[in-house]
Amino acid sequence: MTDTTSVPRDPGTDDPLVTFHGKTPYDDYVHASLLSSLQQPLTNDPHEMAFLVTTQVMELWFTLVVHEWQAARDALVKDDHERAMDALRRSISAHHALNDSFRPIARMTPVQFNGFREAFGAASGFQSAKYRQMEFLLGDKSRSLMNPQRADARAYAGLEELLNQPSLYDETLAYLHRRGLPVPEQVLERDMTTPYEADPDVEEAWRRVYAGPQNDPLLGLGEALTDIAELVIRWRGDHLLAARRAMGAKTGSGGSSGVAWLEKRAARPVFPELWAVRGRV
């Protein structure tokens, strides 16, 4: 531990403690000086700093969202509805902040983006291990999309673990099944390493929830997941629009097709039965 022993202050004063030996307790806990040292622009372009800070802030929000979705999933395994809902509500607040974090770079012009784009070479957002963890927790799994982390043992192991575990939605459906709803065995026993695909019997299970009492805790669970799905869809759309404004139809920096890749990813379903069921209630 670093030495943060404070200098004694005069008894009776209400002034805050302002003198410390070494780092302040705040910096020791939050690591603010470390965080502020991580922005290392590679050019003198004035827009690169905003791009770096925005991207790093998004990675922190990814980390928090993953933490909360794992907490919600684990609570559902234990049939702890309230604890799961608390985690989902926290994740919704975090995801709102994640979506808002696009603002500093959302209106970047092609000339502004080109001012530093070449400096980051083959770096691309699709290489984010933490964002991939988010997608795996949503049920959108792909072993091939783990390839960017293949040489990073720690990152790859984290993705491998989530690839093989039930997603947040898988555990939600198992929870509905234990509550007596008709979630079929083939869904509960499916290969968890593959992307989740919509099932008409799952849609029927949600229909019973949504057509039933409007104070049913299971309906609250469905609405929390719908909030999450909407936020994910909006984040993907904002990412797509920001990229389209900044680079048009150019090839992506990581070798992807750029905007065309983002359009394809943005179209991926998120908890599909929760959307389809609304036309049947």
Secondary structure, 3 states (H helix, E strand, C coil): CCCCCECCCCCCCCCCCCCECCCCHHHHHHCHHHHHCCCCCCCCCCCHHHHHHHHHHHHHHHHHHHHHHHHHHHHHHCCCHHHHHHHHHHHHHHHHHHHHCCHHHCCCCHHHHHHHHHHHCCCCHHHCHHHHHHHHHHCCCCCHHHHHHCCCHHHHHHHHHHHHCCCHHHHHHHHHHHCCCCCCHHHHCCCCCCCCCCCHHHHHHHHHHHHCCCCCHHHHHHHHHHHHHHHHHHHHHHHHHHHHHHHCCCCCCCCCCCHHHHHHHHCCCCCHHHHHHHHCC
